[in-house]
């Protein structure tokens, strides 16, 4: 045995510095990415920081017959993902828990569809979802602690066919929510539409938001919007960073509930016609409010409905509501609103591109369990991008004209006065 020592030592010395099992055949991740790019003839763009990262058993992770398997193998150890942009271009990004790819949406919708085949099995699933969403959101303990003080109001500004009035409402833990009420100048009972904000420019102070709410008010609906948590007047109270927390998710839902609590006490509100409408992040809130608050009679989420994207902001996905029922998604949550009227607006320029062929048929099938397929609609706008542009707003107007009997002859966005932010901020009414 002693005679073997010298040859073994000589063998080890000859391979010193080479890649061996003992060194785990490690290579810099950036080097491996470049090799894969050349080998498969694709562009790999790194949006994640790969500086100093070493990939163990690097070359052994490459599957010459499969780019997809190769990308999974080299990104998984670092919690990165390769996101396909087209057939020859991928982005390597940090893993995002609310964001998947279209193929994942197809798989999830197929799985969820297999869970129920009739009204009874769907109603059982629906009950679980509605219960667990509330639990996972953690909203009930906070609602029980909410202030019961009436809102404070500013002076009413009167324009052509509608009025605007700002308010401030105490909620929980000494927090407040501020917003504006757009109301018709006509007398009588009016439908009410709660309008949670998305992340569009200037929030509720933006021109697009004012155009939509003012126009709906001219046509006969009372509309209410309010600040996102950590935006606008809420930012003055809790700071901008508060929006990037899970607290924003529950507080925005709580604000929507408390505002509705007070608005339905108004003598000019028809409690049989209560709608909810928002775009993008406001669309995610629209779905959430429709799940946890049974007082709504019409729902209208815009540019948000997706089975493979839960919303990229903590105010949409900060609390684990998507884990309800063993795993769900916004389309299934939206379907819990059946058989009441719903209209979904989608376009080609964002994660709603699959809505007409994937999410909408899934939701319509569930409406079919009630024999109410006609109560759900999808307005898809090919070639359009992620915004709340004129065609999206026109789809909203049409839906509420048909659902709530609004006066279409008053549809004229040019009649809306675009106020400055200072006008929409709360100032107590001086008697």
Helices and strands as residue ranges (DSSP letters): H 4-14, G 21-23, E 27-28, H 29-40, E 43-46, E 54-55, G 59-61, H 67-76, E 80-86, E 89-94, H 102-113, H 119-137, H 140-144, E 152-153, E 157-159, E 162-170, E 176-184, E 190-196, G 203-205, H 207-218, E 222-226, H 232-238, G 240-244, H 246-263, E 269-279, H 281-292, E 298-302, H 314-317, G 321-326, H 330-335, E 341-349, I 355-359, H 360-369, G 373-375, E 376-385, H 390-404, G 408-410, G 413-415, H 421-424
